[in-house]
Amino acid sequence: MQDFFPVLVFIGAYVLARVLGYSEVAMYVATVALMLAVAVQIGWLKWRGRVIERRVWLTALVIWVLGAITLVLHNPLFVKLKPTILNGVIAAVFFGSQWVGRENLTKKMLGGVLTMPNRLWVRLNMAWVVFFLVEGVVNAVVALTFSDDFWVGFKLWGLMGMTLVFMLVQFVWLRDYIKREE
């Protein structure tokens, strides 16, 4: 749920601003709400004594930088391209993990759940690289060619839908490799 909290705050603030008649500034209201939500999320994790993963810091940094640029330049395109930039960075990290360290990132994350030959770990890792790149490109196309309203809906339903479908396909593909207790 913590991964979806900032997104839900962003969308909720956008919709609320539109409903209250502030359509012309809805994206900026939502951007401020997103930036604050990420700060609250990190504060909450720290207060609870949780370790804040690098992924959370990276996401926060991208949100704060692109959010600030959006607000200063009064151009929502920067915050709309945040998923594209973040997905590009994540794809690069997954791709680089093929050659850095003993295991690629996918195997590090799922090795406790799946038992597969190395060639399948490489394929799975590269599938994630391709997925992140495709999702980033699709987001960029939507951000550059459609209205803010459409993009906000796409951010929630389109990007989340793409991720869920990709994960479902993976589950079907990998179900025979799931470790089972004897």
Secondary structure, DSSP 4 states (H G I P E B T S, - for coil): -TTTHHHHHHHHHHHHHHHTT-GGGHHHHHHHHHHHHHHHHHHHHHHTTPPPPHHHHHHHHHHHHHHHHHHHHT-THHHHTHHHHHHHHHHHHHHHTTTSSSS-HHHHHHTTTB---HHHHHHHHHHHHHHHHHHHHHHHHHHHHS-HHHHHHIIIIIHHHHHHHHHHHHHHHHGGGB----
